[in-house]
Amino acid sequence: MKASDKGYKIAIVGLGYVGLPLFCLFSKHYACVGLDKDKIRINYLNEAIDYRECDKHRNIRQALQRSTLTSSYSDLRECNIFIVCVPTGTDAQNQPDLTPLKNVCKSLSNILKEGDIVIFESTVFPGATEEICVPILEEGSSMKINKGFTVGYSPERINVGDNIHTLENVRKIVSGSTPHARDVIANVYQSVLKENVVVASSIKIAEAAKMYENVQRDVVIALANEFADYCRAESIDINEVTDCAATKWNFNDVRPGMVGGHCIGVDPYYLLNRATIKGVDLPLVSQSRKTNEKKVTSVADRILDIVSEKESAKILLLGFSYKKNCADIRNTKVAEIIKILEARGIDVECYDPLVNIEQVKREYSISLLPTKPDLRLYDSIIIMVNHSEFLEMQNSNKFDGKVIHLRNFL
């Protein structure tokens, strides 16, 4: 008997960049309820519009034929599997902020029934599920873990804007608080995925694997950023150096860059906080974070060096999202660049056709240009994000020789 035949009703809590694709995928096989506390977002999604992507989500309308959306936890009472996909960010001191996750656990605890399974996809430090989430679920539900309800952890592996490594095509790690919960979770995920799931022996192993994935990426980018500074001192091109080095089969082809987004620029702080609690020093991880954060300031300084050569310079930044060809603005470093330039009295404007400009205004207090600008009005044009549209403009010579690519400042 397939997992989809066993009468599971699945709740997806948090309908962002991780939760919404999960809701659409699971809805192909199960009756699901998607929950998000943002009532405006729910209203849009009920019209099959994902305003964060500034477009209609191709799978939402199909999902709604079988599943429903809500902002009320009372609508989840008939569900028996709950998948939590809320953001886990950091505060102003780069300390883990688990407030959204704790709030979800408290709300879920009021509707948990005997036999229910709660699966967490939100990125956390190893131990967080069992040490932070479980006690909240126990207190509110008046049940004990593995006696009344069980939990699991399956770290998200969504790569926003990637049409190759999609949710269905990427192997998922699964774990559970009991062998039975682990097997149920593995079967449920396997029923919707094309690739085989990876079964971790414990929840903490699964949590640590997610940490390791993102911390490793942060460290490698930091090395690329450091080597780029060295190449600049030698007056050689880091990209050509990398092209040559990448001809060796075991070289990791990673380019320098500003590390934004909700994973690589955030998760190492979770690990560093946990390591401190455990009395473990992680100097390489710590220095990598400092190196990558410092890159933002050095890029801004190099832009200022060029702009300061012109009186009353007006510059245009093309691209605001944290990565190419996507609308995701979480932890985008372009926002920091803009504020540094403005603080130095530079007249700077920014255009990005992919992002939601109302969301940018709301979250960063930055006003983006609503329509494609007249490029003749600017002294310098800097491509901050490699959106295909910008590269096409560059190749068609529409920049009139004024364009500078971000790679020249890295």
N, C-alpha and C positions, 0 to 999 in steps of 0.2 A: 504493500500500500504506500502510495506516495505521500509526502508530507502535506501536499495541498489537498489531499483527500481526508485528512484527519480532523477537519472542523476547526482549525485554528483561525481566530480572528485577531488581526494584528493592528496595533496602534503605533503610529509613527509620531513621536513627540518632538516638535521642532522641524519646521519645513523650510530650512535654508538650503544652502548649497549641497549639504549632505542629505538632509531629510527628505527634500522634495524628490530627488531622483529615486531614493529608496521607496517612497510612497508610490511613485509611478510604476516602478518595477514589481513590487510585491502585489500591487493591485491587479496585475495580469494573472495572478494565481490564487489570490486570497481576497476575501472581503476585508477591507482595511478602513481605519479611521485615521485621518491625518489631523494633528492638532498643532496650532501655533497661537501664541498669546496675542499676536498682532491681528486684530480683527479686520483692519483695512487689508492686510495681506490675504486673509482668508476670503474676503469679498472678491478681491481680484482673481485669486486662484479658482474660485467658483465660476468665474467667467473664462477660465482657462488662460489667464494672463499672469505671467511671472514678471512683475515690474522690475525686479532686480536684474533681470536679463533684458529688460526693455523690449520684450517680444512675447509672443504666445509660445508657451512650452508645448512642443509637439505631442507630448504624452499625457498632458494633464487631462484633456477632454476624454481621452480613452479611459484613463484611470477613474474618472468620475462616473463612468457608466456602471461601475461595480462598487465603488468606495465613496466615502463622504469626508467632508472637511468640517472642522469645528474649532472653537476657541474655548470650549467648556469641557473640563475633565469629566463631568457627569456623563458625557456622551461616550466615554471610553469604558463604561462599566461592563459591557458585554465582551470586551476584548480579553484575551487570555495570554497574549504575548505583547509586551510593550518594548519598543525600540527607542531609546533616548538619543537624540542627535542635537542637543543644544550646544551653543558655543561655550568654550572654556578659554577665557582670555586672561589678561594680566592687568594689574592696577597701575597707578602712576609710578610706583616703585618697582615695577616688573615682578611683582609677587603674584602667584596664582590667584585668580579670582573665580572661585567655584560657586558664586552666588546663584547663577542661573541653574546650575546642576542641582544644588541643594533645594532650590525652590521646586524644581520638577519632582524630586524625590518626595518632598513633603506632600505635594498635591497627589502624586500617585499612591502614596501610602494610605490615603483616605478611601481609595476605591479598590485596593488589592484584595483578591480573593484567594482562597486556598488553591494551590496548584498553578497559580500564575507565574510567569517568567518575565523578569525585567532584564533587558539586554542594553548595555551602554555602548554607544559608538563614539561619544565625545572623548577627545584626547585628554588623558589625565596622567599624573605621575603613578608609577607602580605602587599599588597598595590603596589607591584612592577609592576604588569601587567597594572593597570590603571594609575599609576603615572609616570612610566618610558616608558613602551612599547607603550601605546596608543598615547601619544604625538608625538612620532617618526613616527608612522603609519599615524597620521593625517597630519603632516607637509609634508611628502613626497607624500602622495596620494591626498592632497588638498580636503580631505573629512573629515567629522566629525563622531566621534564614534556614533553608533546607528542611524545615518541618512544615511551614505553611506555604512559603513561596521560595523560589530560587532565582538566581541572577546569573548573568553571563556578560562577557565582554567580547566585542568584535570591532577592532579599531577601523575607523573609516579610512578608505583609500581612494577618495574622490580626487581626481586631478582636474580642476576646473579648466574648461576650454580645450581639453584633450579629447579628440574624437576617435582616438585609437585605443587608449587604455581606459575604456569605459567601465562603468560599474559592473556590467555583466561579464566583461572580459578580463577582469583582474581577480587574482586569487584572494580570498578573504580569510583572515585568521579568526577562529572562533574558540571560545572557551566557556566553561560553565562551573557553577559552584558545586555541582554533583555530577557524577557520570551520566545520569539520566538527563539532566538539564543540558549538559554538553552535547549529548547525542541528538536531542530534540532541536537545539539551536543549529547544530551542524546540518541536520536534515532539512530544516526550514530554509536556511541560506542556500544549501546546495540545490534545492528545488527551483531556485530562480536564477542561478548563476550557470555560466557555460564552463567555467574553470573549476577544478576541484578545490574545496575548502582546505585550509591548513588547520589542524586541530592542535591547540596548545594544551599542555598538561595542567596549566593553572591560569587563573585570571591574571595574576601578577606577571606571568610570562608574557601573556598577550599585551598587557599594558606596556611592559618594558620593550617589547618588540617595536611598538609604535614609536616610543621615545627614540629608540636607536635609529630607526629609519630617518627621522627628521633631523636628529642631532648630527648624524653622519653627513647629511647633505649640507648642513650649516657649516661644519668644519671644513669640508672640501671647498665650498665657496669662499670661505675665509682665506684658505690657502691661495686660491685664484686671485683674490683681491690683493693679498700681500705680494704675490709674484708680479701682478700688474704694476704695483708701485715700484718694484725693483726694475722692471722693464722700462718704465718711464724714465727712471734715472739713467738707464743705459741708452736711452733714445732709440729703443726698438719696440716693435709692435707686438703686444701681448697676444693678439688674435692670430698673427702669423706664427708666433712661437707655439701657440697651442695647436694650430693646424698641423705643424710639423711633428710635435710631440704625439699627437693623436694618431699618427700613422703606426705607432706601436700598439700591438694587440691588447695589452693590459693597461693602457693609459686611460684614466678617467677624464673624458672630454667635458670639463666644466669651465665655464667662462666667468670672468669677474662680473659683479653686478650688485645692485642694491637689493637687499633681502627683505621683501615685504610679504604680504599674505598672512593667512591665519595659522599657518603651521610652522614653517621653518623659522620665522622670526619670533615665534611665541613659545613653542614647546621646549626649547632648551632651558628657558627660565623655570619651567616646571621641574625639569630634571635637576637643575642646580639647587633649587629650593629643597627638594627631597634629599639630595645628597648632603646638604648642610645639616639637615635634621639627623641624618644617619652618620654624620661625622666623617664623610668622605670628601676629599678635595678633588675637583675636576678642573684643573688649570687649563687644559686644552679646550674644553667646552666653553669655559668662561672667557678665555682670550678670543676665541672664535666669534663669540657674541659681540665683544667689544670691537673687534676688527670690522665686522660687518655693519655695526651701527655707525662706526666712524666713517665708513665709506660715504654715507649721506652728506656729511659735512664737507668732505673733501671734494665731492662732486659739485656741491653748491659753490665752494670757493673757486673751483676751476671755471665754472660758468661766470662767476663774478669777475674773474681776471679778464675774460674775453669781453664781457659786456662793458666793463669800466673803461675800455679803450675808446668807447663811443659816447659822445655827449647825448644826454637825454635818450638813451637807448630804450627801445621798446622791443620786448622779446615775446615769442610765442612758443609755448611748450605743447607738443603734440603727444597726447596720451596721458591718462590719469590712473587707470587701473594698475594693479600691481604686476600683471603679466600680459603678454600679447594675446590679442584676439579673444579677450574675455571681458566681462563687465564687472568683475569682482574688484571692489575698492577697499577690501579689508586690509588695514595696516599698509596701505600704499605709501611708499616713500616719496612719491611725487608731491604729496601734500606737504611734507616737511620741506622739500626743496622750494616750493612756492612761498611758504611762510618765511624762510630764510632770505630769499631774494626780496620779498616785499619789505622785510624789516630793514634791509639795506637801501631802500628807496628805489628799487628797480620796478619799472612799469612792466608787469608780466601778466600775460593772459594764457589760458589753457583751453584746449579743445580736445574732446574725446567723444566720438560718435557712438561708442558702445555703452557708456555708463549712463546711469540715471542721474541727471544733474540735480534733481530735487533731493535725492538721497545724499549726494555729495555736499550740498548746501547744509543739509540737516546734520550730517555727521562730522563735517570738517569746517563748516562756516566758510567755504570757498565757493565762489560763483564761477562756474565754467561757461564758456561761450555756448549758446544754444544752437548755433548754426555754423556751418563751415565758414571760416573767416577769409577775408581778402588778404592773401599772403603778401601783397605789395605794401601793406601798412606796417610791416615789422622789419626791424634792423637785423634780427637774428631769429632763426627758426630751429628749435631743437627737438628732435624726435626722441621722446623719453620712453616710449613703449613701441615695440615693433608690430603694431597693428598692420595687417596686410594692406589696408587702405592707404596708410602713410607711405609704405614702401612703393606702392603703385604710383602714388603722387610723385615720389622722388624719381622713380624711373622714367616718368613722363616729362621730367624737366619742368614741372610746375612750380618749383621752389625758387627758380631764377637765381640759382647759385648761392642762396643764403642759408641753406640747410646745414646743420651740424648734428651728427648722431651722438647719442648718449655714450656710445663706446669710446668716443674721443675724450671723455671726461673720467672714465673709470680707471 
